[in-house]
Amino acid sequence: MLVLAPISIGGQAIIRFYNAATDEEKLTAAASLSEILRQIDEG
């Protein structure tokens, strides 16, 4: 169950990235996704 939360949050970050209207929104979503992936990697 611990793995499901980061994947769900990561999925939301990916959706925010693709739905972003501006470059700033895309950069924010990409930074969030990068942080999530870093945390998963440290696991």
C-alpha positions as YAML, in Angstrom:
chain: A
units: angstrom
residues:
- id: 1
  name: MET
  ca: [0.00, 0.00, 0.00]
- id: 2
  name: LEU
  ca: [2.88, 2.42, 0.59]
- id: 3
  name: VAL
  ca: [3.77, 2.30, -3.09]
- id: 4
  name: LEU
  ca: [0.27, 3.18, -4.28]
- id: 5
  name: ALA
  ca: [0.25, 6.68, -2.81]
- id: 6
  name: PRO
  ca: [3.36, 7.94, -4.67]
- id: 7
  name: ILE
  ca: [2.16, 6.38, -7.92]
- id: 8
  name: SER
  ca: [-1.24, 8.04, -7.54]
- id: 9
  name: ILE
  ca: [0.40, 11.37, -6.76]
- id: 10
  name: GLY
  ca: [2.81, 10.89, -9.66]
- id: 11
  name: GLY
  ca: [-0.08, 10.20, -11.99]
- id: 12
  name: GLN
  ca: [-1.71, 13.44, -10.89]
- id: 13
  name: ALA
  ca: [1.53, 15.33, -11.57]
- id: 14
  name: ILE
  ca: [1.73, 13.84, -15.07]
- id: 15
  name: ILE
  ca: [-1.87, 14.85, -15.77]
- id: 16
  name: ARG
  ca: [-1.18, 18.39, -14.47]
- id: 17
  name: PHE
  ca: [1.85, 18.58, -16.77]
- id: 18
  name: TYR
  ca: [-0.09, 17.59, -19.90]
- id: 19
  name: ASN
  ca: [-3.03, 19.82, -19.01]
- id: 20
  name: ALA
  ca: [-0.86, 22.84, -18.18]
- id: 21
  name: ALA
  ca: [-1.81, 25.94, -20.12]
- id: 22
  name: THR
  ca: [1.44, 27.80, -19.59]
- id: 23
  name: ASP
  ca: [5.14, 26.97, -19.51]
- id: 24
  name: GLU
  ca: [5.23, 28.03, -15.86]
- id: 25
  name: GLU
  ca: [2.54, 25.49, -14.98]
- id: 26
  name: LYS
  ca: [4.46, 22.81, -16.89]
- id: 27
  name: LEU
  ca: [7.67, 23.63, -15.03]
- id: 28
  name: THR
  ca: [5.87, 23.45, -11.69]
- id: 29
  name: ALA
  ca: [4.32, 20.08, -12.54]
- id: 30
  name: ALA
  ca: [7.66, 18.76, -13.83]
- id: 31
  name: ALA
  ca: [9.38, 19.80, -10.60]
- id: 32
  name: SER
  ca: [6.69, 18.02, -8.58]
- id: 33
  name: LEU
  ca: [7.06, 14.88, -10.64]
- id: 34
  name: SER
  ca: [10.84, 15.00, -10.33]
- id: 35
  name: GLU
  ca: [10.57, 15.24, -6.54]
- id: 36
  name: ILE
  ca: [8.12, 12.33, -6.42]
- id: 37
  name: LEU
  ca: [10.44, 10.17, -8.53]
- id: 38
  name: ARG
  ca: [13.40, 11.09, -6.33]
- id: 39
  name: GLN
  ca: [11.49, 10.03, -3.23]
- id: 40
  name: ILE
  ca: [10.48, 6.73, -4.84]
- id: 41
  name: ASP
  ca: [14.08, 6.10, -5.88]
- id: 42
  name: GLU
  ca: [15.28, 6.67, -2.32]
- id: 43
  name: GLY
  ca: [12.50, 4.33, -1.26]
...
